[in-house]
Amino acid sequence: VACLYILSSFHLFFRCLLFCIFLFFSELMFVCVGCCRTMSGRRLRKAIKATLVEHGWHNDTQVVVAGLSNTYSDYIATFEEYKDQRYEAASTIFGPHTLSAYIKNFQRLAGDMASGKFPSDTSSAPALNLDTVSKYAYPFPVLFDSAPSGKSVGDVRTDVNSSYTRGQLVLVEFWGGNPRNNLMTNATFLTVEKQDGSAWTLVLTDTSWFTK
């Protein structure tokens, strides 16, 4: 069953995702093409089971969500998690209603299976083609990227205050460049360090929640 397909000038991701259901005795395995967050998985299982029970299936039916299957479509965060835009939410590439779309399609599939019906809309779905992802997500190079005259990338634009009280937000701005020029693999775009005498101790990097 194909769903969640998007159109764009460049195919930055798959236009067609494959959803599957497998029945093993009293256990249903739903093949999920993304990585569900914990609450997303719970909501998905709850919705699927409710659909099956509505169609007369026993309440003891076990529903298993198998993630990272088929065409991987990155994370599936809840609507609430998406608003925070932490790593998994920022990697929920189809937007804040991704989970709702997954639930809707899986419920439809579950209802069709419980009723013994063949999925009704597969004929209108685009063909599944694993080559639809562009070889180059960004086909054009960075043509111009520079800090203002007299400045260099990494220079401080807005510096920190001399002191803070507990709980205050520390805001600092730098002159930055396009991250495509240097992906900082196995490195960090920023560090927070503490001065101990004449030495500096690393406290935080860009992987920390506190350098959001």
C-alpha positions as CSV (number, residue, x, y, z in Angstrom):
1,V,0.0,0.0,0.0
2,A,1.5,3.3,-1.0
3,C,0.9,6.4,1.0
4,L,2.5,9.6,2.2
5,Y,3.9,10.5,-1.1
6,I,5.1,14.0,-1.8
7,L,6.0,16.0,-4.9
8,S,9.0,18.3,-5.2
9,S,11.3,19.7,-7.8
10,F,14.0,17.4,-6.5
11,H,13.3,14.0,-5.1
12,L,14.8,14.5,-1.7
13,F,13.1,11.4,-0.4
14,F,10.9,8.5,-1.5
15,R,7.7,9.4,-3.1
16,C,6.1,6.1,-2.3
17,L,6.3,4.1,1.0
18,L,5.3,0.5,1.3
19,F,3.1,-0.6,4.3
20,C,2.6,-4.2,5.1
21,I,0.7,-6.4,7.6
22,F,1.6,-10.0,8.5
23,L,-0.7,-12.3,10.4
24,F,0.9,-15.0,12.6
25,F,-1.9,-16.9,14.3
26,S,-3.2,-14.3,16.8
27,E,-0.4,-11.9,16.3
28,L,-0.3,-9.1,13.8
29,M,2.9,-7.6,12.7
30,F,2.7,-4.1,11.2
31,V,5.7,-3.3,9.1
32,C,6.5,0.3,9.8
33,V,8.8,2.1,7.3
34,G,10.1,4.5,9.9
35,C,11.4,4.6,13.5
36,C,8.6,5.2,15.9
37,R,9.3,7.2,19.0
38,T,8.1,5.4,22.2
39,M,4.8,7.3,22.4
40,S,4.2,7.1,18.7
41,G,4.5,3.3,18.8
42,R,2.1,3.1,21.7
43,R,-0.5,5.3,19.9
44,L,-0.1,3.3,16.7
45,R,-0.6,0.0,18.4
46,K,-3.5,1.2,20.4
47,A,-5.3,2.6,17.3
48,I,-4.6,-0.6,15.3
49,K,-5.9,-2.9,18.0
50,A,-9.0,-0.7,18.5
51,T,-9.8,-1.0,14.7
52,L,-9.4,-4.8,14.9
53,V,-11.7,-5.1,17.9
54,E,-14.3,-3.0,16.2
55,H,-14.3,-5.5,13.3
56,G,-14.9,-8.4,15.7
57,W,-11.3,-9.5,16.5
58,H,-10.6,-10.8,20.0
59,N,-9.3,-8.2,22.5
60,D,-6.3,-10.5,23.2
61,T,-5.0,-10.0,19.7
62,Q,-1.3,-9.0,19.9
63,V,-0.2,-6.1,17.8
64,V,3.6,-5.8,17.0
65,V,5.0,-2.8,15.2
66,A,8.2,-3.7,13.3
67,G,10.1,-0.5,12.6
68,L,13.1,0.2,10.4
69,S,11.6,-2.0,7.6
70,N,11.4,-1.7,3.9
71,T,11.9,1.9,2.7
72,Y,13.2,3.7,5.7
73,S,11.5,7.1,6.1
74,D,13.4,8.4,9.2
75,Y,11.7,9.1,12.6
76,I,8.0,9.2,13.5
77,A,7.5,11.7,16.3
78,T,4.2,12.7,17.9
79,F,2.6,16.0,17.2
80,E,3.7,17.2,20.6
81,E,7.3,16.1,20.2
82,Y,7.5,17.6,16.7
83,K,6.9,21.1,18.2
84,D,10.0,20.8,20.3
85,Q,12.2,20.1,17.2
86,R,14.7,17.9,19.0
87,Y,16.7,15.4,17.0
88,E,14.0,12.8,16.4
89,A,11.3,15.5,15.7
90,A,13.6,17.4,13.3
91,S,14.1,14.0,11.5
92,T,10.4,13.5,11.1
93,I,10.6,14.5,7.5
94,F,6.9,14.5,6.6
95,G,5.9,17.1,9.1
96,P,3.9,17.3,12.4
97,H,1.1,15.1,11.2
98,T,3.3,12.2,10.2
99,L,2.0,9.9,13.0
100,S,-1.6,10.7,12.2
101,A,-1.0,9.8,8.6
102,Y,0.6,6.5,9.6
103,I,-2.2,5.7,12.0
104,K,-4.9,6.4,9.4
105,N,-3.3,4.2,6.8
106,F,-2.6,1.3,9.1
107,Q,-6.1,1.5,10.5
108,R,-7.4,1.2,6.9
109,L,-5.2,-1.7,6.3
110,A,-6.2,-3.4,9.5
111,G,-9.9,-2.9,8.7
112,D,-9.5,-4.3,5.3
113,M,-7.7,-7.4,6.6
114,A,-10.2,-7.9,9.4
115,S,-13.0,-7.7,6.9
116,G,-11.3,-10.0,4.4
117,K,-11.1,-7.2,1.8
118,F,-8.3,-6.4,-0.6
119,P,-7.0,-2.8,-0.1
120,S,-9.2,-0.6,-2.2
121,D,-7.0,2.2,-3.4
122,T,-3.8,0.4,-4.5
123,S,-4.6,0.9,-8.2
124,S,-4.3,4.7,-7.9
125,A,-1.0,4.5,-6.0
126,P,2.3,5.4,-7.8
127,A,4.6,2.5,-8.6
128,L,7.1,1.8,-5.9
129,N,10.5,2.7,-7.3
130,L,13.6,2.5,-5.1
131,D,15.4,4.8,-7.5
132,T,13.1,7.8,-6.8
133,V,15.5,9.3,-4.3
134,S,17.9,11.6,-6.1
135,K,21.6,10.6,-6.0
136,Y,22.3,14.1,-4.8
137,A,19.9,15.6,-2.3
138,Y,21.5,19.0,-3.0
139,P,22.3,19.1,-6.7
140,F,23.9,22.6,-6.6
141,P,27.1,23.5,-4.9
142,V,27.4,26.4,-2.5
143,L,28.2,29.3,-4.9
144,F,28.9,32.0,-2.4
145,D,29.3,31.9,1.4
146,S,31.2,34.4,3.4
147,A,31.1,36.4,6.7
148,P,30.9,40.2,6.5
149,S,33.9,42.3,5.7
150,G,36.4,42.2,8.5
151,K,34.8,39.1,10.0
152,S,35.6,35.4,9.8
153,V,33.3,32.4,10.1
154,G,33.3,31.6,13.8
155,D,33.8,35.1,15.1
156,V,31.5,36.2,17.9
157,R,28.7,38.5,16.8
158,T,26.9,38.8,20.1
159,D,28.9,37.8,23.2
160,V,27.8,36.5,26.5
161,N,27.3,38.5,29.6
162,S,30.0,38.7,32.3
163,S,27.9,36.8,34.8
164,Y,24.6,35.0,35.1
165,T,22.3,33.7,37.8
166,R,21.1,30.1,38.0
167,G,18.3,29.4,35.4
168,Q,19.2,32.4,33.1
169,L,19.4,31.8,29.4
170,V,22.9,32.2,27.9
171,L,22.6,33.6,24.4
172,V,25.6,34.0,22.1
173,E,25.7,34.5,18.3
174,F,28.5,33.7,15.9
175,W,29.1,34.6,12.3
176,G,28.4,31.2,10.6
177,G,28.7,29.7,7.2
178,N,26.9,27.1,5.2
179,P,27.3,23.8,7.1
180,R,27.7,22.0,3.7
181,N,31.1,23.6,3.4
182,N,32.2,21.6,6.5
183,L,30.0,18.9,8.0
184,M,32.2,18.7,11.0
185,T,32.2,14.9,10.9
186,N,33.3,13.5,14.3
187,A,33.6,17.1,15.5
188,T,31.3,19.9,16.8
189,F,30.1,23.2,15.5
190,L,30.4,24.7,19.0
191,T,31.8,24.0,22.4
192,V,31.0,25.4,25.8
193,E,34.0,25.4,28.0
194,K,34.7,26.3,31.7
195,Q,37.9,28.2,32.7
196,D,39.8,26.5,35.5
197,G,42.8,28.7,36.2
198,S,44.7,29.0,33.0
199,A,43.1,25.9,31.5
200,W,39.7,25.4,29.8
201,T,37.6,22.3,30.5
202,L,35.1,21.1,27.8
203,V,31.5,21.1,29.3
204,L,29.1,20.9,26.3
205,T,29.1,20.4,22.5
206,D,26.4,20.8,19.9
207,T,25.1,17.3,20.8
208,S,23.9,18.5,24.2
209,W,20.2,19.3,24.8
210,F,21.5,22.5,26.5
211,T,23.0,24.0,23.4
212,K,19.7,23.9,21.5
